[in-house]
Amino acid sequence: MLTLLQTLLLTIPFALSFAHAETFTDADAWQARVDIDHPLVGRWLDSDDQLLPEVSPPPIDLTNTDVLFLGENHGHPDHHAMQLRLLEKWLGEGRRFTLAFEIFDLDDQPIIDTFQHAGKKDADALAEAVGMADRGWPWESYRPLVTLALEHALPIRAINLSREQARAVAQFGWESVPDPSMRARLQETGRFDRAIIDEWQKDIVAAHCGHLDQSQAGAMLMSQQARDAAMAEALAQADLPVIVIVGSEHARLDRGVPLWLRELRPDWLITSVGMTQVQPDLLEAVDYHTESRRFDWRWFAPREHERSACERFREQLESMRQQSQ
């Protein structure tokens, strides 16, 4: 059985660990204000640890990719501002694309389709229709992205497992996955070696600030893999090109959704961007060497909070405990 703590943790978007501006070279344009003078703020870093010049435009080109992951820290204002900036840029160039969202569950797709087929444009009305208020996502951060999709009649793709489905996997394992083909893929061995699994579990424990033991982390890892596999299954059915608005952990090339998607669509060109926050004691590109290997590109923004994620996590956890009593 899941403990109360683990059940509560499963309701929090995993990426705890991990006004639209025209330019990001002016300090006044940043919405997050911590470490705005950090030398990497606003810079793009490729997987070979090469920094683009400070004033370079975003290096992402939709002409040479089928699926583009824009990995974020959920709710980080500058990450979402950059996502919006990129989408507006490509629309301005006459590009059309499907916009896929982690915040929408697979069960939302019929509601979204009906909403869009009716020509409705109110993002808040769509959020209400799917019950977004009860899911814990920072809807204010995603409203401009969903509004853009609705106003431009871009297909919206729901890709995430519901929390109930994710909890079932954590509690009962792969047998709780209803889709037989996805269940069989999850049951395959050899996709991740033991070293990767061990590192992954340590990351989950660290992301939740030591509030999980290894057994609980293992259950959450299964849930995470199920979500990644489900997202890949949904994306494999989408019209190309697809831009994916998702947490950076899901956007990782080595163990996230792109890995599962490449198994399903080996001929598709996949690009992943990992947006991140600078760290005050890591001032050079080489300091982020390990992280750079996880994405095709990394983009750096200021830190949103002065206090650590664990301090804020403890407050959130205590609040959820009180609400559950």
N, C-alpha and C positions, 0 to 999 in steps of 0.2 A: 504493500500500500504506500501511496505517496504521503509524506508528512505534510502538515499544514504549511511549513516553511517552503517545501518544494513546490506545493501547489501554488502558493503565492508567487514564487519565483517564476513559474511558468507563465504567469500572466503579465510579466514585464518584458518588453521587447529586448531581445538578446544583446543588442549593440551597446549596452552600457559600457562595455570594455572598449570595447573597441570604438521692407521698402526696397525694391530691386535697384541695384547699383549699376551704372553704365560702365564703370571701371573699377578694378580692384587694386590699382596702384596707388591710390590716394588713401591715406589712413582714415580719412573721414568717411570713406565708403564702407568700412567694415562695421558689421553689426555686433559681432563678438569683439570685446575690447581688451582681453587679457593677452599680453605678449604681442601686440600689434607691431612692435619694432623688431621682432625676431627676424633674422636674415632670410629665412625660408618662407615667410608669409607671402602668399600669392604666387609662389613658384610652382612650376610643373617639373616632376622628376620621373624619368623613364626607368624601365626595369634594369638598365645598365648603370644606374646611379648617376646619370647625366642630367644636369639641370638645364632647362631652357633659360635664355636671357630673361631678365626681370620683366621687360615690357612685352614679352611674347604673347600673342593671342593664344587661346586654348588650342592645343594641337590635335584635337579629335576631329576626324573627317568621316562623315557618314557614307562617303562614296566607297570606302574600302572595308566596311563591316556590315554584317547581317544583324548581329545582336550586340548592343552596347550596354554594359552595366555601369551605372553611375552610383557607385557605393558611397554611402553617407554615414555620418553619425546622426541618428534619428533626432530631429528637432534642432540641429545646429543651423542657425539662421544663414550663415554664409555658405554652407554646403547647399542648402536649398536655393539660395539666391543664384549660385553658380549653375545648378541644374536648370533653373528657369532661364538664365541667360543663354545657356547652350540651346535649349529648346527653341527659344525665340530666334536665335541666330539661324538655326536650320530651317525654321518655318519661313524666315525672311529670304532664304535662298531658294524657296520653292519646294523644299523637301517635305514629304509626307511619311509618317511612321506610326507604328503602334506604340502606345505608352502603357507599360506594364507596371503594376504597383504591388509591393509587398503588403501594404496596408489593407488591400482588398482580399478577402478570402475567396477560395474557389466557388463556394456556394453563393457568392454575390454576383457571379457572372450573369445569370438570367435577369437579375434586377438591373444591372448596369446596361445590358443590351436593350431591355425594354425602355429604360430611361433615355438612352441615346437615340433609339429608333423613333421615339416620340419627339425628338428635337429639343429636349429640355436642356437648359444651360446653367441652372443653379446648382453649384457644387454643394452648397449646404443642404439642399433638398436631397441630393444623392446620398450624402453622408447620413442623413436622417433615415433614408429608405433602407440602408444596409445596417443600421444600428451602430454607427461608428463611435458614438459617445460612450459606449460600454466597453470599448476595446483598449483604452489606454494609450492610443496613438496621439501625438501632438497635432491634432487636425489643423490648427492654425498654420502650421508649417507646410502642410500639403495642399491646402485649399488653392493657392495660386497655380500649382501644377495641374490639379484636376480641373480648375476653371479653364486653363489654357486648352486642355484636351477637349473639353466640352464645347468651348467657343469655336474651335477650329475643326470640330467633328473628327477628331483623331480617335481611332479605336482604342478603348480602354480595356486592358486585360487584367483580370484578377488572377493571382498566382499562388496565394499563400494557403496553407492548411489553416483551418479554424483552430482556435485555442483548445476546443474540446477534442478535436482530432489529435492535436499535438500532445495533449495530456494523456490521451489513451495510449499513444505509442510509448510515452515515458513510463506508463504504469504497466502495460501489458506486452510491450514489444512489437515486433513486426507483424505478428498475427492480427493485430488490430487494424492494420492498413486494409481498407476495403477493396482497393483496386488490385487485382491479382498480378498484373504485369509489374506494377510498381513494387508490390510486396516481394516478388521474386527477385527483382533487381536489388532491393535492400538486403535480401538474405544472401546475396552472393558474397563470397569471401575473397580477399586478395586485393580489393580496391584500395584499401588503406592498410599499410603495414602497422605493426604494433607500436613502432616509434611514433608514427603520426597520431595514432589513437591516444597514446599516453600524453603527448604534447597537447593535444586537443583538450583532453580532460583537465590538464593543468590550467589551460587557458580559461576553461569554463569556471573552475574553482576561483581563479584570480579575478575573473570578470565579476563574480558574485562575492568578491571580497572575503573569501574564506568561509562563507556561510554554508557551503556544501561539502560533504565528504565525497570520496571517490565513487562510491556506489550511486549517490545522487547525481554526481556529474556524469556518470556513465548513462544514466537514464535520460538526462537532458541532452547528451550527445546523440542518442538514438532519435530523440525528438527533432534535433537540429538536422540530422541527416535526412529524416523523413520530409522535413520542410524543404530542404534543398532539392531532393528528388522530385517532390510534388511541383515545385516552381519550374524545374526543368521540363517536366511533362507538359505543363501548361504552356510554357514558352515554345516548345516544339510544335505546337499547333497554331501558333500566332502567325499573322501575316507579316512579312518582312518589309523593311527593317523594323527591329524592335528596340526600344530604349527602355531599360529596366531601372526603376527607382526602388532601391533596395539598400538595406544595411550593408556596410562594408564587409562584414563577416561573411555574408551570403555571396558577395561579389568576388571572393578570393578564387584565383585560378587553381590553386593547389588542392582545395578541399571544399569549395563552395558550389554554387549552382552551375558555373561554367564547366566544371569537371563532369557533372552529370549530363549537362546538355550536349557536350561533345560526344558522349556515348550514343545519344539519340540522333544527333545531327552532325556526323563527323565532317560533312562537307561545308558546314556553315562557318563563316568567319566571325569570331567572337573577340571582342575587346572589352577589357575591364579597367575601370578607373576607381581607385580607392581614395576617397577624400578623407583627410585626417586633420587633426589639430597638432600644431607644433608643440614640442616639449621644451620647457625653459632650459634644461640642461643638455639638450641635443641640438647643436647649432649648425652642423654641417650635413650635407646630403649623405655622406658615408655612415653617419650615425643611424640612419634609417635603412641600412643595407638589407637587413632581413625582411623588413616590411616591403621594400621595393620589389622583391622577387615574387610577391604575392599578386601583383597587378601589372598591367601593361603601363599604367601611368598612376602617379600619385599627385595629389594637389593639396597644398598646405593652406590652412586658414588659422587665424588666431584661436586661442582657447576661449571657450564660452564662459567658463567658471573659474574663479580663483581657487575654490575648495576642490578637493579631490573627488573623483567619481565615487569612491568608497564612502566618504563622508555623506555625500548626497544619497547614496544607495541606502545607507543605514536609516536615514530619515524617511525615505520612501517605504522601506520595509516596515518600519515601526508604524507608519501611518496605515499601511495595508493591514497589519495585524489588528490595529484598533478597529478598523472598519469591519473586519471579519468577526469580531466578537459580538 
